[in-house]
Amino acid sequence: MMRKKTVVAAGFFEKCRQKINKIRIDGMGLFALLFVFLLMVGLNVSKQLPKNMAGAIFLMVSLGAVLYDLGHHLPIVKSYLGGGSVFTTIVSALIAWAGFVPQSALETVKGFLSTSNFLEFYIVSLVVSAIFKMDRQLILKATIRFLPVAFMTMFSVFILVGLIGQLLGLGFWHTTFFITFPMMAGGVGAGIVPLSTIYGSALGLPSGDVLSQLFPPLVLSNLLAIILAGLLVKNTKHSVWNGQGRLLRERFGTKQNLNIQPTMQPQQLLSGMMAALTLSMLARLLHALFPLVNSFAFLILLSIVLKASGLLSSEFEESAVLFGQLIVKTMTHAVLAGVGLTMLDLSALMTAFSWQLLLCVVTSILLMVLIAGFLGKIFGLYPIETAITAGLCNHSMGGTGNVAVLSAANRMNLIAFAQMGNRIGGALILAIAGLLITIFG
């Protein structure tokens, strides 16, 4: 009898072991990931995390893998709060705000993401991959419909939210300059930083003081955009308005080629990386010659022209697609963790928080979704995809915010359109803001 119980117990534990061995989180087994995570915690507690790229990647990957998997499985989070992407970003920000990560580790991650500019490398790879993955006949048809929708949406929201601010006692122009425009300016580095300089010059104020007023609405809108993107997709899963990742409605052109699966060769990864970097370098050169146009806008334009013209061989395009897919599948969760740790300043948000600010931001985001979706339907685009790319992504923190929003919506293949609206639209906002602040400031 005792032997039988022992055999049954041994069989039970063997089944458990087999099930546990089948679990893979970001490619790692459960016990391997647990060891890696505990090692990361130990390094942070003892302040022995290397202050270099290796330390930054080790922290971001281990933290991102654990948090994303938790968010992906927690019932309320996965159903109503945007799932793993939102959970990873917000919890990482809370961990940093609460002081659970040493300042030295935060500086290491920030240096890797911003100073070494891994984020730009990540986004460049995604943009080039997303464009080269699309059907050649689709690109121009989608672009000439998407940009008018994005610009008309931004203009409509700028007017409507300004009027709401007037009703709340904030004033039309104060709401426009210090709430609406910061959310639409294209993020931090290419958005509110130059915007603060423009305002400071016009108003005779230090740009740092102005920047502290522009940051809170951007952070709040970014968080809400990520959450709403996940909710929007989840609650329209079976709707005819949901293109399931396609932007252009099929009756206006061929389907997008969303399932390119080239056979991986090690040389292709290098070739694909160099394709993305070459286009990035060309874009930088063009930006130096024509400073008024953002380098990301040139990158998108170059990629579209090359894809639409068919000048590149299919092998070269597939290499770029393959490298972009490698970056997306291996580093997205880590990037989300890094963004939360270093770029979402919850302290600044809480300091400047008010019910008027919240109401204006929420109203602005809802209007972006409704107007972009409505105009997208008129222009032959799927409303859900348009609401995300031309709406929510234009209320995010630039490239990093776009990654978080699209990841929450499972629409990373639309990164090129998100960047297009964000960068070109952001540049227009800076120009308009500079003109209006000198007149009405």
N, C-alpha and C positions, 0 to 999 in steps of 0.2 A: 504493500500500500504506500509506504513511504517512498519507495523507488518510483512508483507511478507518479506521485505528486512531483517528485524531483524532475522527472522527464517532462511533465506538463509545464512546469515552471521554466525549464530550460527551453522548451519549444516556444513559450510565450515571449521570453526575452530575445530569442533568436529572431522571431517575427518583428519585434520592436526594433532590433538592431538593423534588420534589413530595410524596414521603412525609413528609419533615420538616415541610413546610408544613401537612400534615394533622394533625400532632400538636397536641393541645390539652391543656394542664394547667391546671386551674381557669380555663378560658376563655382562657388566654394561649398564644400560639405558643411553640415551644421556644426560639427565639432571643430573643424578647421576654422570656420568663421568665428566661433566662440573664443577660440584661442587667440586669434588675431585681434578681436575686439578687446579682450581682457589685456592683451599686451599693449594695445594702444592706450587704454585707460591707465595702465601702470606707468607707461612712458610719460603721460601727461601729469600724473600725480607727482612723479619724481622729477618732473621738468627735464627729462632726458630725451625728449623728442628731437631728432635732428632738425636744425634750422636751415633746411635746404629742400630741394624738390622732392627727395625721397620721403622726408618727414611729412611734407604737406600731402603728398599722394597717399601715404600710408594712413594718415588720419582721415582724410576725406573719403577714401574708398571703404574703410572699415566702418566708419560712422554712417555713411550713406547707405551701405548695404543693409545694415541692421534696421535703421529707421525706415527705409523704404519698404522693407518686407513687413515690418510691424504695421505701418500705415496701410499696406495693401491687404492686410488680413483683419485688422480691427473693425468690427461690424459697423459702428456709427461713422467712423472716419472714412471707410471705403465707400459707404453708401451716401453720405451727406456732406462730407467735408473735403472732397477732392482726392481722397486716397493717398497713396504713397508719396506722390510729389509734394502735395501740400504739407503732409505730416513731416516729411524730411526737412523741408525749408523752414517751417515754423518752429519745430522742436529744436532744430539746430540753432535758430535765433534765440530761443528761450534758454538753451544751454549756455550760449555765449553771454547773454544778458545776466543770467544768474551767477556767472563767474565760475562755472564748473570746468571751463577750459582755460588754462593759463594764458596770460596775455602774450607770452612769447610764442605759444603755439598758434594763437590767432594771427599774430604778425607774420608767422611763417606761411600760413595758408593765404593770407591777404597778399603777401609778396609774390607767391606763386601764381595766384589768379590775376592780380592786377599789375604788379611791377614786371614780372616775367611775361605777363599777359597771356597766360594759358587760355583764358576765356576767349580772347580774340581768335586764337588758333582753333579752339573748339568750334566756335561759331562759323568761322570761315570754312572749315571742313564740312559742317552741316549744310551751309548755304550752297556750296558748289555741288555737293552730293545730291541735295534735293532738286536742284535745277537739272543736273545731268540725268537724273532718274526719271524725269518727266517726259511725256510724249512730245516729240518735236512740234507737232501741229497744235498742241495745246497751249504752249507757252505764251505766244503773242495774244491769242484769243482770251486767255485768262487775265493777262496783264492789263490789256486795254479796258477790261471791265472792272478789274480790282481797284486800280488806282483812283478812278473817279469816285467809286463807292467810299474808299478810305477818306479821301479829301472832303467829300460832301458830308460824311458822318462827323468828322472833326469840326467842320464849320458849324453844323447844326447844333452840336453839343455845346460848343463855345458860346453860342447865343443863348440857348435855353438855360444852361447852368448859370450864366451871368444874370439872367432875369430872376432865377430862383434865389441867388445870392442877394439880389436887390430886395426881394420880398422878406428875406431873413434879417435884413438890416446890415448886411456886410458890405453892400454896395456892389454895383455891376462890375466896375473896373477892378476893385480890390479882389473880388471873386475870380475874375478872369485872370488877372496877373499872378495871384498868389495861390490859386487852387487849380483852376482849369488848365492853364498853360503849362505848369510844372508836370502835370500828369501826361500831357501830350507831347512834351518836348523831346522825347526819345531816350529817356533814362537819366543817368547821372553824369558820366564823363562827357557825353555828346549832347546832353540835355540841360539839366538844371545848373551845371557848373558854368557853361557859357551864358546861360540865361541870367544867372546871378550877377555876372560881370556886366551884362547889358543893362540890367536894372540899376546896379550900383552906379554905373557911369551916368545914367539919366537922372537918378534921384540924388546923387551926391552922397551915397552911403557906402560903407565898406562891403565888398562883395561877400565876405564871410558872414556878416550879419544877415544879408539877404538870403544867402544859401540856407541858413538855419530855418528860415520861414518856408522855403520851397521844398525842403526834404520831407516833412511829415505827410503832406497830401500824396506825394509820390509813393512813399512806403505803404501807406494805407491802401491806396488804389491798387498797388501791385499785389498785396495780400488778398484783397477781395477779388481781383481778377483771376488769380490762381484758383481760388475756391469756386467761383462761379463757372469757370471753364469746365471743371470736373462735373459739377452739377448739371450744366447745360447738356453735355454729351450724354451723361447717364440717363437723364429724364427724356431724351429725344431719341433713344437708341433705335426705335422702330419707326420713327417719323419719316415721312417723305421729304422733309426739310433737311434731314441729316444725310450728307453725302458720303458717310462712312470713310472720311479722309479725302474725298475728292472735292475740289473747289468749283470747277466748272461743270455745269449740268450737262449730261451726256448728249442731249439733243443739239447742243451747240458745237460739238466736236467729239473727237475720239476719246476713249477712256484714258485716264492717266496710267502710265506704266509703273505701277506701284510695287511690282513683285520681281524686280530684277534680282537674280541670285547668281552672280558670276562665281565660277569656281575659283577658290582662293589659291593664289600662288604668292609666296613671300615677296617676290619682286613687284607684284601688283600693288602691294601696300605702299612700297616706296614710291612707285610711279604715281599712285593716287595722291599721296601726301604732297609730292612735288607739283602735281597739277593744281591742287588747292593753293599751295604757297606761291606758285608762279602767278596765278591770277591775283592773289592778294598783293604781291609786290607790284604788279602792273597797276593795280587800283591805287596803291599808295603814290606811285609816280604820277598818275593822272591827277590825284588830289593835290599834289605839290604844284602841278601846273595850273590847276583850276581849283583853288582853295574853297570856293563857295560850295562845291559839291562834295559831300561826304565820301570817304573812301569806300564805305560799305555800299553806297549807291553805285559807285563805279564797278565794284566787284559783282554786284547783281547784274548790272548792265552787260559787262563783259561775258559773264556766264550765259546769259540769255542769248546774246548775239552768237556765241560759239555753238550753243546747242541748236538754236533755230536755223543757223546757216549750214549745219552739218560739216563744218570744217574739221572737226576732230574725229578720229577713228573711233569706232564702237569700243575697241579694246581700251583706249585711253579713257573714254567716258566711264566704262565699267570699273576701271581701276579707281577713279575718283569716287564712284558710288560705293565701292567696296570699302575704301578707307573711311568714308563718312559713316557707313554702317558700323564699322569697327569702333569708331569714336563714340557713337550714340550708345551702342550696346554695352560698352565697358566703362564709360566715364560719366554718363548722365546723372546717375544717383550720387556720385561723388561730387559733381559740380553743384547739384542742388544743396548738398550738405555744406559745401564751401560758401555758397551764396548766403545761406542762412547764418553761418557763423560770422561772416565778415561784412556783409552788405545790407543786412536788415537791422537798422538801428532802432530797436524797440524803445529805448530810453527817450530818444528824440520824439518818437511818435506819441508816447504817453505824456510827455511834457507839453506838447502843443495840442493835445486832443481836446476837442469840444464837440458838442452835439451839432453845432452848425457845420463844422468841418465834415463830420461823419455824414450828415444829411446831403451835403453838396457832393461828396465823393460817391456815395451810394447812388444818388440820382444820376450823376454823370455816367457811372458804369452801366446802369440799367438802360439809360438812353443810348449809349454806345452800342449795346447789344441789340436793342430794338430797331434803331435806325439803320445800323449796318446790315442786320438781317433782312429788313424790309427792302432796302436799296439793292442788296445782293440778289434777292429774288427777282426784282425788276430787271436787273442787268444780266440775268441768266446764270447766277451763281447759287450754290447751295446756301441757304440762310444760316445754318448752324456754323459751317466752316467760315463763312464771311463774318458772322458775329464774333467769332474767336479771333480771326486774323486781322480784320479791319476794325474791330471793335475793342475787344479785351486786350489784345497785344499793343494797342495804341494807348493803353493806360498802364503799361508795365514799365519796369526799370530797364528799358532798352534790351540789349541782346540777352542778358542773364534773365530778365523777367520773361522774355519771349520763350526761352527754354523751359522755364517753370510752368508758364501758362499752357504751352503746347504739350508738355509732358503730362500735365494733369488732364488734358483733353485727349491724350493719345493721338495727337495730330502733328508729331514732330516732322513729318514729311512736308508740312506747309511752312517750314521755317523761312524759306526764301521770300514768301509773300509777307510774312510777319515782319521780317527785316525791311522789306521794301516799303511798306506803309510806315513803319516806325522811323526809319532813317530819313526817307524823303519827306514824310509828313512832319517829322521833328524839325528838319531844316526849315521848312516853311513856317512852322510855329515860331522859331527863333527870329526869322526875318519879320514876320508880322508883329511879334511882341516888341521888337526893337523900334518899329515904326510907331506903334500905338502908345508905348510908354513915354515917348518924347512928346506926344500930343496930349494924352490924358493923364499922364503920371503927375 
